[in-house]
Amino acid sequence: MKFQGTESYVATDDLKVAVNAAVTLERPLLVKGEPGTGKTELARQVAESLGLRMIEWNIKSTTKAQQGLYEYDAVSRLRDSQLGEEKVHDVKNYIRKGKLWQAFESDEKVVLLIDEVDKADIEFPNDLLQELDKMEFHVYETGETIKAKVRPIVIITSNNEKELPDAFLRRCFFHYIRFPDMDTMRRIVEVHHPGIKGELLTMALTQFFEVRETSGLKKKPSTSEVLDWLKLLLAEDLDPADLKRDGANALPKLHGALLKNEQDVHLFERLAFLARGQR
């Protein structure tokens, strides 16, 4: 069971090594990187490549680790007892299975994605240590222990919004997805926009990397944003000459696909003003 990438996902050699190492070690794969570099998509592509079902747990700021195991609906049980419902006598009717439970009870190997783990409270990763390590947990309401029938491939993503606990990190195989270089970006674009003219692509990517490297930029555009930008350029049937910028207009064409806040737009407007003043 080896991940080699897919036709629709350009995986670098070091990323493929990381995925396969995590599978071999039976450790969660912790993937970090800038937003928009394909961390979430990686899990989907690993599942597709290996022919496995994927279970996705999207983490929010309010998510608690217990929700990944199960939730006990005591309120509904109390209400049903007042109404004389027959099902109230079986507590299992009020247990809602979480994503880890679903992964553990699967008869076949699955890919379990825990997406954006750093959004949750700092204690969230620590609260999952034992369950991810031993691949089992106890259900106190029923007295049963849920053990993984087949150990899932666990992929955990983080946008580096907060530091993760050392004890959690020790249990993971770590990989940082570096931002693609020009050659890798060309391969990614070719997957999404096959047959794009070389001259247009060169001009567009040159501008894109110039924008990313602009000093003072608050939010650098990501891979997903350059793909959206190129889609717009193709839809508008623009050619390389249309993309040329001068001192009077430092903003790229259709810049709303790349620049996502007013501070960065104003930055390029100031650069254009300064360029005009130096003439």
C-alpha positions, 0 to 999 in steps of 0.5 A: 500500500504505497501512495504515489500521487494521483493524476489530479494531485501533484505530490512532491517526492518528499510528500510521498515519502512522508505519507508512506512513512506514516502508513508504515509506522502506523502513526498519524501524519501531521501536515503543516503548511500555508493555507491553500497548499493542498493539505486537506486535498492530500487526505482525499487524494491518499484515499483515492489513490489507495482505494479507501473510504475517507472520514472527515472531521472538520475542527472548529474553535468550539470543537471538543475532543469528546465529540470525535468519540461520541456524544451522549444526548441526556436531554433527549433521554430525559424528554423521552422518559417524561413522554413514556417512550419505550426506547428510553430504557436503552441508553444506546439510543442516545449515543451519537457516534463521532468520527473516530468511532466511525473510523474504528468500527469500519471493517476496512481500512479508512483514511481519517482526516482531522482537519485544522487541528490548531483551530481548537482549544490548546487542550484538544490535541492532548485530549486525543493522545490516548485514543490515537495511540491505543486506537481505543476508547471507553464509553462510560454510559454503556461500559463498552470499549471501542477498539479499532477493527483495522487501524485507520490512516490518520492525517491531521492538518494544521495551519500553524495558528498555534503551537501543538503540545510536544506530547502530541507531536511525539506521536505523529510523523511530521511533514511541512508542505513547502510552497511550490517553486516555479517548476512545481507550480507549472506542473500543478497548473498543467493538471488543472488547466491543461494546454495553457499557453506557455508564454501566458503561463510564464508571464502569469506565474512571474507576476504571481511570485512577484506579488508573493514576494512583495515586502509588507504583504499581509496575506500572500496569495496561495496555490488555490488562489493562483489557480482561480486567477488563471481560470479568470485569465483564460475565461477573459481570453487575455494574452501576455501583453494584457498582463503587463504592468507599469508604474501607473498600475502596479495591481495585477489584472483581476487582482481580486483573485489574488489580493484578499484585503484592502491593506494589500490593495492599498500597498500596491496602490502606494507602490504605483504612486511612488513609482510615478513620483520617481519618474 
